[in-house]
Amino acid sequence: MTILRFTPEHEWLRIEATGEVTVGITSFAQEALGDVVFVQLPDAGRFEQGEEVAVLESVKAASNITMPLTGEVLEVNQALADSPELVNEAPMGDGWFFRIRPDNPEALGSLMDQAAYDRFLADHA
């Protein structure tokens, strides 16, 4: 069973069977950004929660992606370098940004589940 969590910054986190966490942006975020034309991904290494780790550039604006949890970036989605449009085409799939190993996996429980994120969107529409 796939476990997803969401941040108020419209990032999604998918908890993998290995304990690693895949991070991307939600459909709501990619729609707000418009066509993504460039993605700057982080280097592997440690980042603190809230620290800027990636930058998206779209036809509308640039947007910073922040680290959702303190931990280590293990892998980035190299496909985005040549095909940034994957963020628009499959934001919750092939358009993922990076995988992390959180320092404190229990912190995932403090993030929104799908129902809470849906309420968040409804309250902020």
C-alpha positions in Angstrom: 0.0 0.0 0.0 1.3 3.4 -1.0 1.5 6.0 1.8 1.4 9.6 0.7 1.9 12.7 2.9 1.6 16.4 1.9 3.0 19.7 3.0 1.3 23.1 3.0 3.8 24.1 0.3 2.1 21.5 -2.0 4.8 18.9 -2.0 4.0 15.2 -1.8 6.0 12.6 -0.1 5.6 8.9 -0.9 7.0 6.5 1.7 8.7 3.6 -0.1 9.0 0.1 1.3 12.8 0.8 1.9 12.0 3.6 4.2 13.2 6.2 1.7 10.8 9.0 0.8 10.2 10.2 -2.8 9.4 13.9 -3.1 7.6 15.9 -5.8 4.9 18.6 -6.2 1.2 18.1 -6.3 -1.1 18.5 -9.3 -2.4 21.6 -7.7 1.1 23.1 -7.6 2.1 22.2 -11.2 -1.2 23.7 -12.5 -0.6 26.9 -10.6 3.0 27.1 -12.0 2.0 26.5 -15.6 4.4 24.8 -18.1 7.6 23.9 -16.3 10.7 24.7 -18.5 13.6 24.1 -16.2 14.3 22.1 -13.0 17.4 22.7 -10.8 17.8 19.7 -8.6 19.9 19.4 -5.4 23.2 17.5 -5.1 23.1 14.5 -2.9 23.7 15.4 0.8 22.2 16.5 4.0 19.6 19.3 4.2 17.6 20.8 7.0 13.8 20.9 6.9 12.7 24.2 5.2 16.0 24.6 3.4 15.8 25.4 -0.3 16.8 22.3 -2.3 15.4 22.8 -5.8 14.2 25.5 -8.2 11.5 25.2 -10.8 11.1 27.7 -13.6 7.9 27.9 -15.5 6.5 30.2 -18.2 4.8 32.0 -15.3 7.4 32.2 -12.5 10.2 30.6 -10.6 9.4 28.6 -7.5 11.6 27.2 -4.7 11.2 23.7 -3.4 12.1 23.3 0.2 13.2 20.2 2.1 10.1 18.8 3.7 12.0 16.9 6.4 15.5 17.0 7.7 17.6 14.3 6.1 19.8 13.2 3.3 19.1 13.5 -0.4 20.0 10.1 -1.8 19.0 10.4 -5.5 17.6 13.0 -7.9 15.4 12.4 -11.0 17.9 13.0 -13.8 15.1 12.6 -16.4 14.0 16.2 -15.4 17.2 17.7 -16.8 16.2 16.8 -20.3 12.4 16.6 -19.9 11.2 19.2 -17.3 7.7 18.8 -18.8 7.4 15.6 -16.8 6.5 17.7 -13.8 3.4 18.8 -15.7 2.7 15.5 -17.4 3.0 13.3 -14.3 3.6 15.4 -11.2 2.7 12.5 -8.9 4.6 9.9 -11.0 7.5 10.3 -13.4 7.8 14.0 -12.5 9.2 13.3 -9.0 12.2 15.4 -7.8 14.4 13.5 -5.3 14.5 10.7 -2.8 15.5 11.3 0.8 16.3 9.3 3.9 14.7 11.4 6.7 16.6 11.7 10.0 13.3 11.1 11.9 10.8 9.0 9.9 8.2 9.5 12.6 8.0 13.2 11.5 6.1 12.0 8.4 3.1 11.5 10.8 3.0 15.3 11.3 2.3 15.9 7.6 -1.1 15.9 6.0 -2.7 12.7 4.6 -4.8 12.8 1.4 -8.0 13.8 3.2 -6.3 16.5 5.2 -4.6 17.9 2.1 -8.0 17.9 0.3 -9.5 19.9 3.2 -6.5 22.2 3.1 -7.0 22.9 -0.6 -10.8 23.5 0.0 -10.0 25.9 2.8 -7.5 27.9 0.8 -9.3 28.0 -2.6 
